[in-house]
Amino acid sequence: MSRRMNLIANVWFVLMLVLVVVFVTALAISTFSDIFARTIAQGERAGRIIMVDHTGTFCKIWRIQISAGQEGVMSQTWDFTIEDPTLVEVAQKAMRNKAEVIITFDKTILSRYCRSRDIGGDFVRSIVAVEP
């Protein structure tokens, strides 16, 4: 009977040890992702919004892409993530009207899961349409 009791005690010990390790690991990941998710830069980009996209396999995020340069000419593009639903409407309207916009954004090194499709990210703070 004592061998069986030792086996049960060992199983419980291993189970508790695994749970503690999982908990500590999750806590560490959460803490470090918050530390590294800080804004490392802020900036502005000007151009035309050429894509507004609501995509994601597990978590849906709003993304936009802007292009700098003349229409029909090869130009540089930038991807941004929108977290504010009111900015999505502004972006869709600017894209439909083919309006020039100035986007103010924050850049992060590391973003939490389901916040951006990239490890880091450029997150839109404001979108202002520029009058021609």
C-alpha positions as CSV (number, residue, x, y, z in Angstrom):
1,M,0.0,0.0,0.0
2,S,2.8,2.4,0.7
3,R,4.2,2.1,-2.9
4,R,0.8,3.0,-4.2
5,M,0.6,6.0,-1.9
6,N,4.1,7.1,-3.0
7,L,3.1,6.9,-6.6
8,I,0.0,9.0,-6.0
9,A,2.0,11.6,-4.1
10,N,4.6,11.7,-6.9
11,V,1.9,12.2,-9.5
12,W,0.3,15.0,-7.5
13,F,3.7,16.6,-6.9
14,V,4.5,16.6,-10.7
15,L,1.1,17.9,-11.6
16,M,1.4,20.8,-9.1
17,L,4.9,21.5,-10.3
18,V,3.7,21.7,-13.9
19,L,0.9,24.0,-13.0
20,V,3.2,26.3,-11.1
21,V,5.6,26.4,-14.1
22,V,2.8,27.2,-16.5
23,F,1.5,30.0,-14.3
24,V,4.9,31.6,-13.8
25,T,5.6,31.3,-17.5
26,A,2.3,33.0,-18.4
27,L,2.9,35.7,-15.9
28,A,6.4,36.4,-17.2
29,I,5.2,36.5,-20.8
30,S,2.4,38.9,-19.9
31,T,4.7,41.2,-18.0
32,F,7.4,41.3,-20.6
33,S,5.0,41.8,-23.5
34,D,3.6,44.8,-21.6
35,I,7.1,46.1,-21.0
36,F,8.2,45.7,-24.7
37,A,4.8,46.9,-26.1
38,R,5.8,50.5,-25.2
39,T,5.8,53.1,-28.0
40,I,9.3,53.5,-29.3
41,A,8.5,56.1,-31.9
42,Q,5.8,58.4,-33.2
43,G,5.4,59.7,-36.7
44,E,3.3,60.9,-39.6
45,R,2.9,59.6,-43.1
46,A,1.1,61.2,-46.0
47,G,-0.4,59.5,-48.9
48,R,-3.6,57.9,-50.2
49,I,-5.3,55.0,-48.5
50,I,-5.4,52.1,-51.0
51,M,-6.7,49.3,-48.7
52,V,-8.9,49.0,-45.7
53,D,-9.0,45.4,-44.4
54,H,-10.7,43.6,-41.5
55,T,-8.8,40.3,-41.3
56,G,-7.4,37.7,-39.0
57,T,-7.7,34.0,-38.4
58,F,-8.3,34.0,-34.6
59,C,-8.5,37.7,-33.9
60,K,-10.0,40.2,-36.3
61,I,-8.0,43.5,-36.7
62,W,-8.5,46.5,-38.9
63,R,-5.6,47.3,-41.2
64,I,-5.0,50.0,-43.7
65,Q,-2.3,50.5,-46.4
66,I,-1.3,53.9,-47.7
67,S,0.7,54.7,-50.8
68,A,2.9,57.7,-51.4
69,G,3.3,58.8,-54.9
70,Q,1.3,59.3,-58.1
71,E,-1.6,57.0,-59.0
72,G,-0.5,54.4,-61.5
73,V,3.2,54.8,-60.7
74,M,5.1,52.3,-58.6
75,S,5.2,53.9,-55.1
76,Q,6.1,52.9,-51.5
77,T,3.4,51.5,-49.3
78,W,3.0,51.3,-45.5
79,D,0.8,49.1,-43.4
80,F,-0.9,50.3,-40.2
81,T,-3.3,48.8,-37.6
82,I,-6.4,50.7,-36.5
83,E,-7.8,50.1,-33.0
84,D,-10.3,52.9,-32.9
85,P,-13.6,52.0,-34.8
86,T,-14.3,55.7,-35.6
87,L,-11.0,55.9,-37.5
88,V,-12.1,52.9,-39.6
89,E,-15.0,55.0,-41.0
90,V,-12.7,57.9,-41.7
91,A,-10.2,55.6,-43.5
92,Q,-13.0,54.0,-45.6
93,K,-14.4,57.5,-46.6
94,A,-10.9,58.8,-47.5
95,M,-10.2,55.7,-49.6
96,R,-13.5,56.0,-51.5
97,N,-12.9,59.7,-52.2
98,K,-9.2,59.0,-53.1
99,A,-8.3,61.8,-50.7
100,E,-4.8,62.6,-49.5
101,V,-4.4,61.9,-45.8
102,I,-1.9,62.5,-43.1
103,I,-1.7,59.6,-40.6
104,T,-0.3,60.0,-37.2
105,F,0.9,56.8,-35.7
106,D,2.8,55.1,-32.8
107,K,5.4,52.4,-33.5
108,T,6.0,49.6,-31.0
109,I,8.7,46.9,-30.7
110,L,6.4,44.2,-29.6
111,S,2.6,44.1,-29.5
112,R,0.4,41.8,-27.6
113,Y,-1.2,38.9,-29.5
114,C,-4.3,39.9,-31.4
115,R,-3.3,43.5,-31.6
116,S,-1.3,43.5,-34.8
117,R,-0.5,41.0,-37.5
118,D,3.2,41.8,-37.1
119,I,5.4,41.3,-34.0
120,G,5.7,45.0,-33.6
121,G,3.3,47.4,-35.2
122,D,2.4,50.8,-36.4
123,F,-0.9,51.9,-34.7
124,V,-2.9,54.8,-36.1
125,R,-3.7,57.6,-33.7
126,S,-5.4,60.0,-36.2
127,I,-6.3,60.3,-39.8
128,V,-6.7,63.8,-41.3
129,A,-7.9,64.3,-44.9
130,V,-5.9,67.0,-46.7
131,E,-7.8,69.4,-48.9
132,P,-6.5,69.7,-52.4
